[in-house]
Amino acid sequence: MSNPPSAADAPALARFESLSVGPGKTLDTVALEPVLGAGAELAHRRLAAEAKRVRGPRINGWTFQSPDVGRYGTDYLGRAAIAVAHPGATLPDDAVYLHATTDSNGAPLRGDSKYVIRFPKGAIPLAKAFWSVRCTTPPIVRGKSDASLRDRDRDGLTFDTEGSLSLHLQHDSPGHDKESNWLPAPADDFNLIMRLYGRWRRFSMDVQPPAVEPVH
């Protein structure tokens, strides 16, 4: 065989062979239809549960992607779950994804509330290419159909006098003086994704992603 399977896959291939799945074999789909149907139903349930499982660390309400994304080995279920939940997910060497579904108080993010994300000086995301914060259900507001904010060079973000950066998340404008840093939120519930592309310094316990703070 000019392109043999990986030795690590031998146990899985042995199971497949017991069902006549393999080179030169013919699968009797009629005889196995009840088994295949039950197996597919079970697989859907397991896959749905696996896709919801938190795989990476959680810091300040942000859940990090698993460091194993893109390098699955024999974790076939994990590979399938990532393909369902995050299609096209790349290696952490190329991009890091953080997800937030709640504010600093643990309440779900809602379009009828107002929030701020404050990056202290020295804790701005350092990405070799660029970074962005985006609503996962973006509205079409003020021509921003992607409803995202990106690094200073791309979106002209305004830094505070002491060098910190505040992003304003809300459905309505926070005021003309803050609109450069405004991420329009949908009117109903939403989640956030922070992406760091070509990053060369990851967030850690020392340099943490800031929590999504509610504004009262």
N, C-alpha and C positions, 0 to 999 in steps of 0.2 A: 504494500500500500504506500503510495507516494506521499500521502498526507495523513499519517496516522493520528488518531485521537490522543489527547493528553492522557498520560497514565493515571492522573487524578480522577478522570471521568470513568475509569474502569467499572466501579460498582454500579454507577447509573446505567452504563451500557449493558451490563449483565442483566439488570432488571428489564431493560427494553427488549433484550433478546428473548427473554422468557415470554414476551408477548408477540414474538416474531417481528420485532422492529429492528432492522439492521440491514447491512449490505446484503443483497441477494435474497432477502426474505420477503414474503408477501403477507400483509396483515389481513386477517379475516374480519373485516369490519362488521359483517352481518352477525356472525356468532358473538362478537365482542361488543355489539351495540349497547346492551344493557350496562355492561361494566364501564364502557367508555362514557356513557351518559352520566352515570353516577359519579365517575371520577371527575368529569368536567364540572359538575355541580359542586362537589367538594372542593375542587381547585379554586373555583370562583370565591367561595366563602373564605378559604384560607388566604387567598390573595388580597381580598378586601380587608381582612383583619391585619395582615402583614403591612399593607400600604399605610395603615393608620399608626403603626408602631413608631415611636420616637427612637431614632437610631443614633443621633448625635447628642452632644452635651447641650444643656440649656443654661443660658446666662442672661440675667436681667429680662426675662420674658422672651428672649430670642432663642429659637432652636436651631442649632447648627446641623448641616448635612453630615451624614456619616463620613468619617475619613476614608471609608472603604469604597465609596462611590467610584465606579469605573474599574475597580479591582475586586471582582467578586469570587474568584476561585471556584469552588464547588457550591457556593451559596446560590443555588438556582432560584429558590423562592425569593431571596433578597433582590436578585437581579430583576426578576419579573415585577416585584413590588415597586422598585424604583422606576421601571419603565412605565408602570401605570400612573404612579403619583407624580413623577417628575420626568416626563419624556425628554430625551435629549440631554439629560444631566451629564456634566463633564467631570473630568478628574479634578480633584482639589488643587492640583498644580496649575490648572487653567482658570478655575473660577470657584469661588466660595459662595454658598447660598445660605442665608439666614431667614427664618420665618417667624413672624409674630402674629398671634391671634388675640392677644389680650393686652391691656394696659398694665401699668405698674401695680395696680391694685388687684389684678387678676380678672377684671371685668372685660367681656368681649368688646372688641373695637366696633364702634357704631358711628354712622354718618351724622347722627344728631348730636354728637359730642365733639369736643375740640381737644386736640392733643399737641404736644410739642416733643421733639426729639432733640436733645442738646448734646452735641459733641464737644467736650472740653478741649481747650487748646492742648495739642499734643496727642489727642486721641481721635483725630479725624481719620477716617478709613484711608489707609495707604495702599492704593492699588496701582500696579504697574501700568495697566491700561486705563480703566476708569471704574467707578462704582456708581450704584444707583439705589434708590429706595422707591418701591412701587406698590401701589394698591393692586391686589390680585383681581379685583373686579372694577377696573378703571372706568370712570364716566368720560364723556366727551365734554370737557369744560374749558372754555377760553382757548379752544384750539389745541389743547393738550390731550389728544386722544389716548396717549399712553399713560397719562396720569402718573408720571414719574419725575423724580428729581435726581440729577446726576452731579458729578463733580464740578468744581468751580469753573473750569475751562469751558465746559459744555453748556451749562445753564446760567452762568453768571450769578452764582449764589453770593449772598452778602454775608460776610463774617462780622461778628460782634467786635467791639473795639479791643477787647482783651484777647482776641484770636479764636474764640469759640464759635461754633456754628449751630444755629437753631433752625430746625425744620418745622413748619407749621402744618399740621394735618387737620383739615376740617372741610365740610361741604361748601360753606360760603367763604368769601374772601376774608382774610384776617386784617385787611386794611392795606391801602396802597403801599405803605412803607415796608410791608412784610411780604408782598406778593412775589418777590423774587425767590423767596424760600417757601412758597406755599405749594403743598401737595394736595390738590383737590381730591376729596374723599367722596365716595358714593353716598347716596341718601340713606342707604340701609347698612346692614352689617358688612364688614370687609376684613381682609387680612393684609399683612404687609410682607413684602419680600425685599431683603437687602442683598444686592449682588456685588461682589468684588471680582473684577476680571483681571487676570494676569497679576494677581496680588503677590506681594513679596513680604508682607508682614501680616500675619493672621491675628485676629482678636484673641486675647488670652485672658487669664484671670487678672493680669496686670493692666492690660489695655482692653477694657470691656466695651461691648456695644451698649450705648445708653438705652435705658428703658423708655417706653412710650408713656410719657407723663400726661395725665388728664389736666385740662385747663378749666378752672372753675370761674 
